[in-house]
């Protein structure tokens, strides 16, 4: 069985667009910032219980 001399070229659609990497990175950074400062999460959600839970989780993570 003959072996091809040259490897197959990559299909044109195999490359990811720039935003396919940028959007998950941006979402990760935004969530990380909310975890580091839960008071912003309270203002954004309007739910003080959620902010209290996030603050408690942050305190537990520090110890």
Backbone bond lengths (Angstrom), bond angles and torsions (degrees), N, CA, C in turn:
res aa  C-N    CA-C-N  psi(-1)  N-CA   C-N-CA  omega(-1)  CA-C   N-CA-C  phi
1 X - - - 1.440 - - 1.530 107.99 -
2 X 1.320 118.90 123.41 1.467 120.75 -177.45 1.530 112.05 -71.81
3 X 1.315 114.26 147.09 1.463 121.01 177.91 1.526 107.89 -103.53
4 X 1.342 118.89 132.94 1.463 119.49 179.25 1.525 111.29 -62.89
5 X 1.319 116.21 141.64 1.469 121.49 -177.17 1.528 111.74 -74.63
6 X 1.322 116.83 -31.24 1.470 120.69 -177.26 1.523 109.19 -118.94
7 X 1.328 116.09 141.49 1.466 117.75 176.15 1.533 110.23 -67.99
8 X 1.306 115.32 154.85 1.461 119.51 179.08 1.524 110.09 -66.64
9 X 1.319 117.41 139.46 1.471 119.10 175.20 1.524 110.01 -70.74
10 X 1.315 116.20 152.77 1.466 120.74 178.38 1.518 109.20 -68.72
11 X 1.315 117.94 140.19 1.460 119.24 176.62 1.534 110.68 -64.34
12 X 1.300 117.22 153.76 1.472 121.58 -176.03 1.526 111.59 -62.32
13 X 1.319 118.51 -31.76 1.456 121.11 -177.45 1.510 114.38 -85.08
14 X 1.311 119.76 4.21 1.454 121.76 -176.37 1.525 112.87 -77.60
15 X 1.301 118.31 -21.17 1.468 120.81 -179.65 1.513 109.90 -80.66
16 X 1.327 115.80 139.04 1.456 120.38 178.91 1.525 109.99 -85.96
17 X 1.319 117.59 144.43 1.464 119.37 174.08 1.534 110.14 -69.67
18 X 1.319 116.99 161.81 1.465 121.64 -175.79 1.520 111.81 -60.37
19 X 1.326 118.06 -34.41 1.455 120.44 -176.13 1.524 112.27 -75.39
20 X 1.328 118.33 -15.03 1.458 120.66 178.33 1.525 110.78 -67.81
21 X 1.299 118.25 -23.81 1.460 122.41 174.50 1.524 111.11 -98.89
22 X 1.335 116.85 -35.97 1.466 120.86 -175.77 1.533 112.39 -67.19
23 X 1.321 118.04 -39.84 1.465 119.88 -176.93 1.530 113.25 -66.08
24 X 1.320 120.17 -46.26 1.474 118.13 176.44 1.531 112.84 -63.70
25 X 1.317 117.08 -36.70 1.470 120.04 177.94 1.516 109.96 -64.43
26 X 1.324 117.62 -43.27 1.459 122.05 179.00 1.526 110.98 -63.55
27 X 1.322 117.52 -42.43 1.466 121.08 178.45 1.529 110.70 -64.44
28 X 1.320 117.42 -41.01 1.464 120.88 179.25 1.527 110.80 -63.04
29 X 1.319 116.96 -44.41 1.465 120.78 179.98 1.527 110.55 -64.18
30 X 1.340 117.57 -41.66 1.462 120.61 179.13 1.528 110.99 -62.87
31 X 1.329 117.92 -44.02 1.462 120.01 178.54 1.519 111.72 -66.70
32 X 1.312 117.08 -37.02 1.462 120.51 177.89 1.525 110.57 -63.79
33 X 1.330 117.04 -41.39 1.466 120.06 178.18 1.524 111.61 -65.39
34 X 1.328 117.07 -37.96 1.464 119.47 177.27 1.521 111.53 -65.80
35 X 1.316 116.90 -36.67 1.460 119.15 177.94 1.526 111.80 -69.03
36 X 1.313 116.75 -32.94 1.460 120.30 -179.13 1.525 111.44 -76.89
37 X 1.336 117.76 -24.84 1.457 121.24 -178.37 1.532 109.03 -136.13
38 X 1.327 118.56 79.76 1.456 121.45 -174.62 1.521 113.75 -66.06
39 X 1.321 119.25 -16.53 1.462 119.38 177.78 1.523 110.39 -63.77
40 X 1.341 117.86 -31.67 1.461 120.44 174.46 1.517 110.82 -67.47
41 X 1.312 117.25 -35.39 1.461 120.52 178.86 1.513 110.82 -66.01
42 X 1.332 117.38 -36.10 1.459 120.70 178.58 1.521 110.42 -65.26
43 X 1.323 117.18 -43.20 1.462 120.58 -179.66 1.526 110.82 -66.21
44 X 1.308 117.24 -34.50 1.457 120.14 -177.78 1.520 111.86 -76.77
45 X 1.324 117.78 -37.33 1.455 120.04 -174.63 1.521 112.69 -92.22
46 X 1.329 117.44 -27.16 1.448 120.32 -176.43 1.525 111.93 75.74
47 X 1.325 118.14 6.57 1.458 122.47 -178.83 1.526 108.93 -110.97
48 X 1.348 118.00 102.10 1.470 119.09 -177.10 1.527 112.91 -66.33
49 X 1.337 118.03 -25.50 1.464 119.60 179.57 1.524 110.84 -65.10
50 X 1.324 116.93 -40.99 1.458 120.63 178.87 1.528 110.61 -63.75
51 X 1.315 116.57 -43.06 1.463 119.79 179.04 1.526 110.50 -64.04
52 X 1.335 117.12 -37.39 1.464 120.35 178.72 1.526 110.48 -64.99
53 X 1.331 117.11 -42.02 1.464 121.03 179.09 1.527 110.28 -63.59
54 X 1.342 116.58 -43.46 1.464 119.69 179.53 1.525 111.37 -65.02
55 X 1.328 116.57 -39.23 1.463 119.98 178.77 1.523 110.38 -64.87
56 X 1.326 117.21 -42.16 1.462 121.41 179.31 1.531 110.69 -64.41
57 X 1.331 116.86 -40.65 1.461 120.77 178.11 1.526 110.70 -63.70
58 X 1.325 116.68 -39.34 1.468 119.89 177.95 1.515 111.03 -64.48
59 X 1.347 116.66 -41.91 1.468 120.57 178.59 1.523 111.13 -63.00
60 X 1.334 116.86 -41.58 1.452 120.04 179.49 1.521 111.46 -66.53
61 X 1.326 117.18 -34.59 1.454 121.29 -179.15 1.528 111.45 -69.93
62 X 1.323 116.95 -28.00 1.469 120.69 -179.88 1.524 111.75 -73.44
63 X 1.322 118.70 -27.24 1.463 121.39 -176.35 1.477 112.45 -91.86
